[in-house]
Each structure stands twice: as structure tokens, then as C-alpha cells.
Amino acid sequence: MLRGEAIASGRVHRGRIGAAASTGVDDLGGLLAEFRQRAGLTQQELADITGMSVAGVRDIEQHRVLGPRSDTVRRLIWALGLSDVEVQRLRGAAARGRDLGAGRPRRDPARG
């Protein structure tokens, strides 16, 4: 599904200023999941719109990737139609993850 098709079908909605502020979610995975669900999108639909893989979306939402590349963040912002406040929150969370050196997927040491 392309972004234009998603918008035409009503699946992507322009975010409202402060709409996610009430939850207190400040981590990237939590914000992405909240914004995606509010837009009425599945992980697969968001992946299709952004050109990402479902695993890529899932890895961010499940905190396996805490600091994705700036281009990935831009595509997510575009696909979700976030407000300026929401854009700042998402970018801030991604930057904090990158500052921790957490751009790559975290591996469970028990799994080898």
C-alpha cells in the first residue's frame, strides 16, 4: 500500500499536537507503536508505506533497535503524518538511542 493510497483510504491520519503526550512514553519503540496504532496501521502496512521490512518496524517497536538511521526516522515521520511536537519526540528518542550506540539490533547473549 502506498502512502497516497493509505491516506485516501483513511488509514493514515495527521497527528494532533500533544496527542501522544498523555501516555508519558518517551522511548522510540513505544512512541512508534503508539503512533502506528493511532494511525490504524499494522506493522506490515507501515513497512509497506515506508519501504522498510516488517522485521525493521518490529525491531524498533520491540527495542531491538534504539537508534535507527536518520533516513529511517524521516520515512516513519512521513508515513505517520506526525505533528511538529510528535516529530520532535520521535527524533529525540531516536537521537538518544544513537547516543547510546544502539543503532544496531541488540542480540540476546544467551542465544549466541
N, C-alpha and C positions, 0 to 999 in steps of 0.2 A: 504494500500500500504506500503510495507516495504521499508526501505531506499535503499537497493540494487536495488529493482525494480524501485524506483523513479530515481535513478542515471542512470540506464540502459535506462530508457525512456527519459532521458534528462531533467527531471523536477527539479532536484537539481543540481546547478552549484557551483563550487568552487568560493568563493568570491575573488574579486580583492582588493589588498591593496588600501585603501583610497576610494573605490568605493562609500561608503555612506557619506564620509566626506563632499561632496559638499552641502549637504542639511542642515547641521548645526543641525540636530536632535540629541539631547543628552538624551532624556528620553527613558526609556526602551520600553514603548508601541510603540512609534514612530519608534525606531530602529527595533523592532521585525517586525512591519508591513512592513517597507521598505525592510528589508532583505527577508522576506517571499515572498513579491510581486516580488522582483527581481529574486528570485528562481523560480517563476512561480507556486507557490503553493497556494492553497486555505487554509483557516483556518482548514477545515476538513482534507485535505491531510497532513498538518503539524501535526495535532493532531494524525492522524493515524501513521505517521512515528515515532513520539516521544513517543507514548503511553499515551499522555495526552488526556483530553477531549476537545471538541471544545469550551466549556464554559471556560476552563482554558486558552486556547490560546486567546480567545476573551477578557477575563477579564484582561489579561496583556496588550493587544493592546489598550483597552479602559480605561486604567489607573485605573482599579478597584483593581488590584494587582500591586504594585510598586516594591516589593522586594521579588520575588519568591525564593524558596529554591535553594541552590547551585546545587542540582541534576537536577532540572528542567532546570536551565540555561545550564548545561552541555549537556542535551539532545537536547535543542534547537540549541546550537552551533554545535553539531554533525550532526543534521538533515539538517541544513542550509549550512554546509560546509564553514564556515566563515574563512576569512583570520586572521592572527595574530592580525592585527590592529582592525578588526571588533570584534574579540573575546574580546580584551581589552575594547573596547567601550561598548559592551553589558554587560560584567561583571561589569564594572564601574557603569553603570546605575543601574544594579540590586543591587549593594552594596549600592549606595546612597539611594535607596528605602528602603533597610533593615535598614540602619542607621536611617531612619525616622520612623521606626517601622511600615512600611506599607506592610508587607508581606501578611496580610490577606485582603480579599476583603473589600473594603470600602462600607458602606451601606448608602443609602440616608436617612437622619434622617426624612424627610417628609413622607417616606414610612413606617416607623415604624420598 
